Amino acid sequence: MTGKELMYVEDVLGHASYFQTQCRETASKLRDAELKSCVEDLEKKHSQIFQSFYGLL
């Protein structure tokens, strides 16, 4: 893996981690069950993205 590719993977990991954290915090504040479920699904999706890119390392 080139240095540029590694920087891209690190950037993606940072973004996925940030979005996962934001979704988790937002979901904890929501009262509407349907909306909360949607945001929790987004958190899971960002977690999967993180794991996929982490697996490249």
PQR file of N, CA, C, O and H, with PARSE charges and radii, in Angstrom:
ATOM      1  N   MET A   1       0.858  -1.170   0.000 -0.4000 1.5000
ATOM      2  CA  MET A   1       0.000   0.000   0.000 -0.0000 2.0000
ATOM      3  C   MET A   1       0.904   1.232   0.000  0.5500 1.7000
ATOM      4  O   MET A   1       1.846   1.335   0.786 -0.5500 1.4000
ATOM      5  N   THR A   2       0.594   2.151  -0.892 -0.4000 1.5000
ATOM      6  CA  THR A   2       1.390   3.372  -0.963 -0.0000 2.0000
ATOM      7  C   THR A   2       1.045   4.307   0.193  0.5500 1.7000
ATOM      8  O   THR A   2       0.035   4.133   0.875 -0.5500 1.4000
ATOM      9  H   THR A   2      -0.171   2.068  -1.530  0.4000 1.0000
ATOM     10  N   GLY A   3       1.890   5.284   0.392 -0.4000 1.5000
ATOM     11  CA  GLY A   3       1.644   6.255   1.443 -0.0000 2.0000
ATOM     12  C   GLY A   3       0.350   7.023   1.224  0.5500 1.7000
ATOM     13  O   GLY A   3      -0.376   7.322   2.172 -0.5500 1.4000
ATOM     14  H   GLY A   3       2.711   5.426  -0.162  0.4000 1.0000
ATOM     15  N   LYS A   4       0.070   7.338  -0.034 -0.4000 1.5000
ATOM     16  CA  LYS A   4      -1.160   8.068  -0.353 -0.0000 2.0000
ATOM     17  C   LYS A   4      -2.387   7.210  -0.069  0.5500 1.7000
ATOM     18  O   LYS A   4      -3.387   7.707   0.449 -0.5500 1.4000
ATOM     19  H   LYS A   4       0.659   7.095  -0.804  0.4000 1.0000
ATOM     20  N   GLU A   5      -2.317   5.938  -0.401 -0.4000 1.5000
ATOM     21  CA  GLU A   5      -3.431   5.024  -0.124 -0.0000 2.0000
ATOM     22  C   GLU A   5      -3.645   4.868   1.377  0.5500 1.7000
ATOM     23  O   GLU A   5      -4.782   4.822   1.847 -0.5500 1.4000
ATOM     24  H   GLU A   5      -1.505   5.533  -0.821  0.4000 1.0000
ATOM     25  N   LEU A   6      -2.559   4.787   2.119 -0.4000 1.5000
ATOM     26  CA  LEU A   6      -2.648   4.674   3.571 -0.0000 2.0000
ATOM     27  C   LEU A   6      -3.293   5.923   4.173  0.5500 1.7000
ATOM     28  O   LEU A   6      -4.103   5.829   5.095 -0.5500 1.4000
ATOM     29  H   LEU A   6      -1.636   4.824   1.738  0.4000 1.0000
ATOM     30  N   MET A   7      -2.929   7.082   3.649 -0.4000 1.5000
ATOM     31  CA  MET A   7      -3.538   8.320   4.130 -0.0000 2.0000
ATOM     32  C   MET A   7      -5.039   8.330   3.846  0.5500 1.7000
ATOM     33  O   MET A   7      -5.823   8.811   4.664 -0.5500 1.4000
ATOM     34  H   MET A   7      -2.271   7.158   2.900  0.4000 1.0000
ATOM     35  N   TYR A   8      -5.440   7.800   2.688 -0.4000 1.5000
ATOM     36  CA  TYR A   8      -6.860   7.732   2.347 -0.0000 2.0000
ATOM     37  C   TYR A   8      -7.599   6.827   3.326  0.5500 1.7000
ATOM     38  O   TYR A   8      -8.673   7.176   3.815 -0.5500 1.4000
ATOM     39  H   TYR A   8      -4.802   7.409   2.023  0.4000 1.0000
ATOM     40  N   VAL A   9      -7.018   5.662   3.610 -0.4000 1.5000
ATOM     41  CA  VAL A   9      -7.654   4.721   4.541 -0.0000 2.0000
ATOM     42  C   VAL A   9      -7.764   5.338   5.925  0.5500 1.7000
ATOM     43  O   VAL A   9      -8.797   5.202   6.581 -0.5500 1.4000
ATOM     44  H   VAL A   9      -6.146   5.378   3.214  0.4000 1.0000
ATOM     45  N   GLU A  10      -6.717   6.012   6.379 -0.4000 1.5000
ATOM     46  CA  GLU A  10      -6.757   6.677   7.687 -0.0000 2.0000
ATOM     47  C   GLU A  10      -7.848   7.744   7.722  0.5500 1.7000
ATOM     48  O   GLU A  10      -8.548   7.888   8.724 -0.5500 1.4000
ATOM     49  H   GLU A  10      -5.878   6.122   5.846  0.4000 1.0000
ATOM     50  N   ASP A  11      -7.990   8.484   6.636 -0.4000 1.5000
ATOM     51  CA  ASP A  11      -9.016   9.517   6.546 -0.0000 2.0000
ATOM     52  C   ASP A  11     -10.413   8.904   6.620  0.5500 1.7000
ATOM     53  O   ASP A  11     -11.280   9.408   7.334 -0.5500 1.4000
ATOM     54  H   ASP A  11      -7.422   8.367   5.822  0.4000 1.0000
ATOM     55  N   VAL A  12     -10.624   7.826   5.888 -0.4000 1.5000
ATOM     56  CA  VAL A  12     -11.919   7.144   5.901 -0.0000 2.0000
ATOM     57  C   VAL A  12     -12.220   6.599   7.294  0.5500 1.7000
ATOM     58  O   VAL A  12     -13.354   6.697   7.763 -0.5500 1.4000
ATOM     59  H   VAL A  12      -9.919   7.416   5.308  0.4000 1.0000
ATOM     60  N   LEU A  13     -11.224   6.029   7.955 -0.4000 1.5000
ATOM     61  CA  LEU A  13     -11.422   5.510   9.311 -0.0000 2.0000
ATOM     62  C   LEU A  13     -11.836   6.628  10.258  0.5500 1.7000
ATOM     63  O   LEU A  13     -12.721   6.442  11.093 -0.5500 1.4000
ATOM     64  H   LEU A  13     -10.303   5.949   7.574  0.4000 1.0000
ATOM     65  N   GLY A  14     -11.206   7.774  10.133 -0.4000 1.5000
ATOM     66  CA  GLY A  14     -11.551   8.908  10.987 -0.0000 2.0000
ATOM     67  C   GLY A  14     -12.973   9.390  10.756  0.5500 1.7000
ATOM     68  O   GLY A  14     -13.704   9.684  11.702 -0.5500 1.4000
ATOM     69  H   GLY A  14     -10.487   7.925   9.455  0.4000 1.0000
ATOM     70  N   HIS A  15     -13.357   9.469   9.493 -0.4000 1.5000
ATOM     71  CA  HIS A  15     -14.718   9.921   9.171 -0.0000 2.0000
ATOM     72  C   HIS A  15     -15.756   8.912   9.634  0.5500 1.7000
ATOM     73  O   HIS A  15     -16.779   9.293  10.202 -0.5500 1.4000
ATOM     74  H   HIS A  15     -12.764   9.231   8.724  0.4000 1.0000
ATOM     75  N   ALA A  16     -15.506   7.640   9.400 -0.4000 1.5000
ATOM     76  CA  ALA A  16     -16.461   6.601   9.804 -0.0000 2.0000
ATOM     77  C   ALA A  16     -16.620   6.586  11.324  0.5500 1.7000
ATOM     78  O   ALA A  16     -17.728   6.443  11.841 -0.5500 1.4000
ATOM     79  H   ALA A  16     -14.675   7.331   8.938  0.4000 1.0000
ATOM     80  N   SER A  17     -15.512   6.734  12.022 -0.4000 1.5000
ATOM     81  CA  SER A  17     -15.557   6.762  13.486 -0.0000 2.0000
ATOM     82  C   SER A  17     -16.336   7.978  13.979  0.5500 1.7000
ATOM     83  O   SER A  17     -17.146   7.868  14.899 -0.5500 1.4000
ATOM     84  H   SER A  17     -14.612   6.850  11.602  0.4000 1.0000
ATOM     85  N   TYR A  18     -16.094   9.130  13.372 -0.4000 1.5000
ATOM     86  CA  TYR A  18     -16.794  10.355  13.748 -0.0000 2.0000
ATOM     87  C   TYR A  18     -18.301  10.210  13.529  0.5500 1.7000
ATOM     88  O   TYR A  18     -19.094  10.528  14.415 -0.5500 1.4000
ATOM     89  H   TYR A  18     -15.435   9.220  12.624  0.4000 1.0000
ATOM     90  N   PHE A  19     -18.695   9.725  12.341 -0.4000 1.5000
ATOM     91  CA  PHE A  19     -20.117   9.582  12.044 -0.0000 2.0000
ATOM     92  C   PHE A  19     -20.775   8.543  12.950  0.5500 1.7000
ATOM     93  O   PHE A  19     -21.931   8.702  13.342 -0.5500 1.4000
ATOM     94  H   PHE A  19     -18.051   9.467  11.621  0.4000 1.0000
ATOM     95  N   GLN A  20     -20.055   7.501  13.274 -0.4000 1.5000
ATOM     96  CA  GLN A  20     -20.586   6.481  14.185 -0.0000 2.0000
ATOM     97  C   GLN A  20     -20.859   7.106  15.558  0.5500 1.7000
ATOM     98  O   GLN A  20     -21.911   6.871  16.153 -0.5500 1.4000
ATOM     99  H   GLN A  20     -19.116   7.372  12.955  0.4000 1.0000
ATOM    100  N   THR A  21     -19.922   7.888  16.047 -0.4000 1.5000
ATOM    101  CA  THR A  21     -20.085   8.555  17.339 -0.0000 2.0000
ATOM    102  C   THR A  21     -21.252   9.538  17.309  0.5500 1.7000
ATOM    103  O   THR A  21     -22.052   9.593  18.243 -0.5500 1.4000
ATOM    104  H   THR A  21     -19.068   8.079  15.564  0.4000 1.0000
ATOM    105  N   GLN A  22     -21.342  10.308  16.235 -0.4000 1.5000
ATOM    106  CA  GLN A  22     -22.435  11.283  16.120 -0.0000 2.0000
ATOM    107  C   GLN A  22     -23.789  10.588  16.076  0.5500 1.7000
ATOM    108  O   GLN A  22     -24.745  11.053  16.699 -0.5500 1.4000
ATOM    109  H   GLN A  22     -20.692  10.264  15.476  0.4000 1.0000
ATOM    110  N   CYS A  23     -23.881   9.482  15.349 -0.4000 1.5000
ATOM    111  CA  CYS A  23     -25.144   8.730  15.273 -0.0000 2.0000
ATOM    112  C   CYS A  23     -25.513   8.168  16.643  0.5500 1.7000
ATOM    113  O   CYS A  23     -26.677   8.211  17.042 -0.5500 1.4000
ATOM    114  H   CYS A  23     -23.105   9.104  14.843  0.4000 1.0000
ATOM    115  N   ARG A  24     -24.528   7.643  17.358 -0.4000 1.5000
ATOM    116  CA  ARG A  24     -24.790   7.075  18.683 -0.0000 2.0000
ATOM    117  C   ARG A  24     -25.312   8.149  19.631  0.5500 1.7000
ATOM    118  O   ARG A  24     -26.285   7.925  20.351 -0.5500 1.4000
ATOM    119  H   ARG A  24     -23.583   7.608  17.034  0.4000 1.0000
ATOM    120  N   GLU A  25     -24.665   9.320  19.632 -0.4000 1.5000
ATOM    121  CA  GLU A  25     -25.089  10.410  20.506 -0.0000 2.0000
ATOM    122  C   GLU A  25     -26.472  10.928  20.123  0.5500 1.7000
ATOM    123  O   GLU A  25     -27.294  11.216  20.994 -0.5500 1.4000
ATOM    124  H   GLU A  25     -23.875   9.501  19.047  0.4000 1.0000
ATOM    125  N   THR A  26     -26.725  11.046  18.836 -0.4000 1.5000
ATOM    126  CA  THR A  26     -28.023  11.528  18.367 -0.0000 2.0000
ATOM    127  C   THR A  26     -29.130  10.548  18.722  0.5500 1.7000
ATOM    128  O   THR A  26     -30.190  10.950  19.200 -0.5500 1.4000
ATOM    129  H   THR A  26     -26.058  10.812  18.129  0.4000 1.0000
ATOM    130  N   ALA A  27     -28.888   9.263  18.491 -0.4000 1.5000
ATOM    131  CA  ALA A  27     -29.893   8.237  18.791 -0.0000 2.0000
ATOM    132  C   ALA A  27     -30.252   8.243  20.273  0.5500 1.7000
ATOM    133  O   ALA A  27     -31.408   8.024  20.636 -0.5500 1.4000
ATOM    134  H   ALA A  27     -28.026   8.936  18.102  0.4000 1.0000
ATOM    135  N   SER A  28     -29.270   8.492  21.122 -0.4000 1.5000
ATOM    136  CA  SER A  28     -29.543   8.484  22.564 -0.0000 2.0000
ATOM    137  C   SER A  28     -30.460   9.636  22.985  0.5500 1.7000
ATOM    138  O   SER A  28     -31.085   9.578  24.044 -0.5500 1.4000
ATOM    139  H   SER A  28     -28.331   8.670  20.827  0.4000 1.0000
ATOM    140  N   LYS A  29     -30.541  10.678  22.158 -0.4000 1.5000
ATOM    141  CA  LYS A  29     -31.355  11.841  22.494 -0.0000 2.0000
ATOM    142  C   LYS A  29     -32.742  11.810  21.860  0.5500 1.7000
ATOM    143  O   LYS A  29     -33.608  12.610  22.215 -0.5500 1.4000
ATOM    144  H   LYS A  29     -30.034  10.725  21.298  0.4000 1.0000
ATOM    145  N   LEU A  30     -32.952  10.888  20.922 -0.4000 1.5000
ATOM    146  CA  LEU A  30     -34.224  10.849  20.207 -0.0000 2.0000
ATOM    147  C   LEU A  30     -35.296  10.111  20.987  0.5500 1.7000
ATOM    148  O   LEU A  30     -35.013   9.130  21.674 -0.5500 1.4000
ATOM    149  H   LEU A  30     -32.248  10.238  20.634  0.4000 1.0000
ATOM    150  N   ARG A  31     -36.522  10.586  20.877 -0.4000 1.5000
ATOM    151  CA  ARG A  31     -37.655   9.951  21.547 -0.0000 2.0000
ATOM    152  C   ARG A  31     -38.530   9.182  20.560  0.5500 1.7000
ATOM    153  O   ARG A  31     -39.169   8.195  20.925 -0.5500 1.4000
ATOM    154  H   ARG A  31     -36.752  11.383  20.318  0.4000 1.0000
ATOM    155  N   ASP A  32     -38.555   9.637  19.314 -0.4000 1.5000
ATOM    156  CA  ASP A  32     -39.342   8.969  18.281 -0.0000 2.0000
ATOM    157  C   ASP A  32     -38.673   7.635  17.936  0.5500 1.7000
ATOM    158  O   ASP A  32     -37.536   7.608  17.466 -0.5500 1.4000
ATOM    159  H   ASP A  32     -38.036  10.439  19.017  0.4000 1.0000
ATOM    160  N   ALA A  33     -39.384   6.536  18.173 -0.4000 1.5000
ATOM    161  CA  ALA A  33     -38.810   5.198  18.011 -0.0000 2.0000
ATOM    162  C   ALA A  33     -38.379   4.913  16.573  0.5500 1.7000
ATOM    163  O   ALA A  33     -37.334   4.302  16.346 -0.5500 1.4000
ATOM    164  H   ALA A  33     -40.308   6.558  18.555  0.4000 1.0000
ATOM    165  N   GLU A  34     -39.168   5.346  15.619 -0.4000 1.5000
ATOM    166  CA  GLU A  34     -38.847   5.077  14.215 -0.0000 2.0000
ATOM    167  C   GLU A  34     -37.597   5.838  13.773  0.5500 1.7000
ATOM    168  O   GLU A  34     -36.727   5.281  13.103 -0.5500 1.4000
ATOM    169  H   GLU A  34     -40.016   5.842  15.803  0.4000 1.0000
ATOM    170  N   LEU A  35     -37.517   7.101  14.150 -0.4000 1.5000
ATOM    171  CA  LEU A  35     -36.349   7.913  13.823 -0.0000 2.0000
ATOM    172  C   LEU A  35     -35.110   7.389  14.539  0.5500 1.7000
ATOM    173  O   LEU A  35     -34.029   7.326  13.954 -0.5500 1.4000
ATOM    174  H   LEU A  35     -38.224   7.553  14.694  0.4000 1.0000
ATOM    175  N   LYS A  36     -35.269   7.013  15.804 -0.4000 1.5000
ATOM    176  CA  LYS A  36     -34.156   6.466  16.575 -0.0000 2.0000
ATOM    177  C   LYS A  36     -33.626   5.197  15.919  0.5500 1.7000
ATOM    178  O   LYS A  36     -32.414   5.000  15.831 -0.5500 1.4000
ATOM    179  H   LYS A  36     -36.147   7.064  16.280  0.4000 1.0000
ATOM    180  N   SER A  37     -34.527   4.340  15.460 -0.4000 1.5000
ATOM    181  CA  SER A  37     -34.128   3.113  14.783 -0.0000 2.0000
ATOM    182  C   SER A  37     -33.356   3.410  13.508  0.5500 1.7000
ATOM    183  O   SER A  37     -32.368   2.739  13.209 -0.5500 1.4000
ATOM    184  H   SER A  37     -35.512   4.500  15.531  0.4000 1.0000
ATOM    185  N   CYS A  38     -33.795   4.402  12.760 -0.4000 1.5000
ATOM    186  CA  CYS A  38     -33.122   4.804  11.526 -0.0000 2.0000
ATOM    187  C   CYS A  38     -31.692   5.273  11.814  0.5500 1.7000
ATOM    188  O   CYS A  38     -30.758   4.894  11.106 -0.5500 1.4000
ATOM    189  H   CYS A  38     -34.598   4.947  13.003  0.4000 1.0000
ATOM    190  N   VAL A  39     -31.526   6.087  12.841 -0.4000 1.5000
ATOM    191  CA  VAL A  39     -30.205   6.610  13.198 -0.0000 2.0000
ATOM    192  C   VAL A  39     -29.319   5.478  13.722  0.5500 1.7000
ATOM    193  O   VAL A  39     -28.119   5.462  13.451 -0.5500 1.4000
ATOM    194  H   VAL A  39     -32.284   6.395  13.415  0.4000 1.0000
ATOM    195  N   GLU A  40     -29.890   4.540  14.462 -0.4000 1.5000
ATOM    196  CA  GLU A  40     -29.118   3.391  14.940 -0.0000 2.0000
ATOM    197  C   GLU A  40     -28.654   2.524  13.768  0.5500 1.7000
ATOM    198  O   GLU A  40     -27.559   1.963  13.803 -0.5500 1.4000
ATOM    199  H   GLU A  40     -30.865   4.553  14.682  0.4000 1.0000
ATOM    200  N   ASP A  41     -29.482   2.417  12.739 -0.4000 1.5000
ATOM    201  CA  ASP A  41     -29.073   1.692  11.529 -0.0000 2.0000
ATOM    202  C   ASP A  41     -27.902   2.389  10.843  0.5500 1.7000
ATOM    203  O   ASP A  41     -26.987   1.738  10.340 -0.5500 1.4000
ATOM    204  H   ASP A  41     -30.371   2.873  12.711  0.4000 1.0000
ATOM    205  N   LEU A  42     -27.943   3.712  10.829 -0.4000 1.5000
ATOM    206  CA  LEU A  42     -26.824   4.465  10.259 -0.0000 2.0000
ATOM    207  C   LEU A  42     -25.543   4.238  11.057  0.5500 1.7000
ATOM    208  O   LEU A  42     -24.457   4.135  10.487 -0.5500 1.4000
ATOM    209  H   LEU A  42     -28.686   4.241  11.238  0.4000 1.0000
ATOM    210  N   GLU A  43     -25.680   4.162  12.374 -0.4000 1.5000
ATOM    211  CA  GLU A  43     -24.516   3.888  13.221 -0.0000 2.0000
ATOM    212  C   GLU A  43     -23.911   2.535  12.868  0.5500 1.7000
ATOM    213  O   GLU A  43     -22.691   2.405  12.759 -0.5500 1.4000
ATOM    214  H   GLU A  43     -26.562   4.246  12.837  0.4000 1.0000
ATOM    215  N   LYS A  44     -24.762   1.531  12.690 -0.4000 1.5000
ATOM    216  CA  LYS A  44     -24.282   0.191  12.329 -0.0000 2.0000
ATOM    217  C   LYS A  44     -23.585   0.205  10.970  0.5500 1.7000
ATOM    218  O   LYS A  44     -22.565  -0.457  10.778 -0.5500 1.4000
ATOM    219  H   LYS A  44     -25.752   1.636  12.779  0.4000 1.0000
ATOM    220  N   LYS A  45     -24.146   0.966  10.031 -0.4000 1.5000
ATOM    221  CA  LYS A  45     -23.566   1.055   8.692 -0.0000 2.0000
ATOM    222  C   LYS A  45     -22.166   1.669   8.750  0.5500 1.7000
ATOM    223  O   LYS A  45     -21.244   1.195   8.086 -0.5500 1.4000
ATOM    224  H   LYS A  45     -24.974   1.504  10.187  0.4000 1.0000
ATOM    225  N   HIS A  46     -22.015   2.727   9.550 -0.4000 1.5000
ATOM    226  CA  HIS A  46     -20.703   3.363   9.685 -0.0000 2.0000
ATOM    227  C   HIS A  46     -19.728   2.444  10.422  0.5500 1.7000
ATOM    228  O   HIS A  46     -18.527   2.468  10.151 -0.5500 1.4000
ATOM    229  H   HIS A  46     -22.763   3.112  10.090  0.4000 1.0000
ATOM    230  N   SER A  47     -20.226   1.658  11.325 -0.4000 1.5000
ATOM    231  CA  SER A  47     -19.383   0.675  12.008 -0.0000 2.0000
ATOM    232  C   SER A  47     -18.885  -0.373  11.019  0.5500 1.7000
ATOM    233  O   SER A  47     -17.721  -0.771  11.071 -0.5500 1.4000
ATOM    234  H   SER A  47     -21.201   1.639  11.545  0.4000 1.0000
ATOM    235  N   GLN A  48     -19.748  -0.819  10.129 -0.4000 1.5000
ATOM    236  CA  GLN A  48     -19.352  -1.792   9.109 -0.0000 2.0000
ATOM    237  C   GLN A  48     -18.320  -1.198   8.147  0.5500 1.7000
ATOM    238  O   GLN A  48     -17.370  -1.871   7.748 -0.5500 1.4000
ATOM    239  H   GLN A  48     -20.694  -0.496  10.087  0.4000 1.0000
ATOM    240  N   ILE A  49     -18.520   0.063   7.783 -0.4000 1.5000
ATOM    241  CA  ILE A  49     -17.559   0.734   6.908 -0.0000 2.0000
ATOM    242  C   ILE A  49     -16.206   0.805   7.600  0.5500 1.7000
ATOM    243  O   ILE A  49     -15.172   0.522   6.994 -0.5500 1.4000
ATOM    244  H   ILE A  49     -19.292   0.609   8.107  0.4000 1.0000
ATOM    245  N   PHE A  50     -16.219   1.187   8.878 -0.4000 1.5000
ATOM    246  CA  PHE A  50     -14.982   1.260   9.648 -0.0000 2.0000
ATOM    247  C   PHE A  50     -14.268  -0.084   9.662  0.5500 1.7000
ATOM    248  O   PHE A  50     -13.067  -0.160   9.402 -0.5500 1.4000
ATOM    249  H   PHE A  50     -17.058   1.417   9.371  0.4000 1.0000
ATOM    250  N   GLN A  51     -15.017  -1.154   9.969 -0.4000 1.5000
ATOM    251  CA  GLN A  51     -14.424  -2.490  10.041 -0.0000 2.0000
ATOM    252  C   GLN A  51     -13.884  -2.941   8.692  0.5500 1.7000
ATOM    253  O   GLN A  51     -12.840  -3.591   8.628 -0.5500 1.4000
ATOM    254  H   GLN A  51     -15.993  -1.093  10.180  0.4000 1.0000
ATOM    255  N   SER A  52     -14.576  -2.607   7.625 -0.4000 1.5000
ATOM    256  CA  SER A  52     -14.116  -2.988   6.282 -0.0000 2.0000
ATOM    257  C   SER A  52     -12.774  -2.318   5.946  0.5500 1.7000
ATOM    258  O   SER A  52     -11.841  -2.969   5.475 -0.5500 1.4000
ATOM    259  H   SER A  52     -15.424  -2.079   7.677  0.4000 1.0000
ATOM    260  N   PHE A  53     -12.704  -1.042   6.191 -0.4000 1.5000
ATOM    261  CA  PHE A  53     -11.449  -0.340   5.901 -0.0000 2.0000
ATOM    262  C   PHE A  53     -10.344  -0.716   6.885  0.5500 1.7000
ATOM    263  O   PHE A  53      -9.177  -0.783   6.501 -0.5500 1.4000
ATOM    264  H   PHE A  53     -13.462  -0.513   6.573  0.4000 1.0000
ATOM    265  N   TYR A  54     -10.692  -0.960   8.134 -0.4000 1.5000
ATOM    266  CA  TYR A  54      -9.694  -1.377   9.115 -0.0000 2.0000
ATOM    267  C   TYR A  54      -9.093  -2.721   8.702  0.5500 1.7000
ATOM    268  O   TYR A  54      -7.908  -2.975   8.917 -0.5500 1.4000
ATOM    269  H   TYR A  54     -11.640  -0.906   8.446  0.4000 1.0000
ATOM    270  N   GLY A  55      -9.919  -3.568   8.112 -0.4000 1.5000
ATOM    271  CA  GLY A  55      -9.452  -4.868   7.647 -0.0000 2.0000
ATOM    272  C   GLY A  55      -8.403  -4.761   6.556  0.5500 1.7000
ATOM    273  O   GLY A  55      -7.627  -5.696   6.358 -0.5500 1.4000
ATOM    274  H   GLY A  55     -10.882  -3.361   7.937  0.4000 1.0000
ATOM    275  N   LEU A  56      -8.359  -3.641   5.843 -0.4000 1.5000
ATOM    276  CA  LEU A  56      -7.347  -3.442   4.814 -0.0000 2.0000
ATOM    277  C   LEU A  56      -5.957  -3.266   5.410  0.5500 1.7000
ATOM    278  O   LEU A  56      -4.947  -3.518   4.753 -0.5500 1.4000
ATOM    279  H   LEU A  56      -8.989  -2.882   6.004  0.4000 1.0000
ATOM    280  N   LEU A  57      -5.924  -2.834   6.647 -0.4000 1.5000
ATOM    281  CA  LEU A  57      -4.626  -2.611   7.296 -0.0000 2.0000
ATOM    282  C   LEU A  57      -4.125  -3.923   7.802  0.5500 1.7000
ATOM    283  O   LEU A  57      -3.045  -3.987   8.388 -0.5500 1.4000
ATOM    284  H   LEU A  57      -6.745  -2.629   7.181  0.4000 1.0000
TER
END
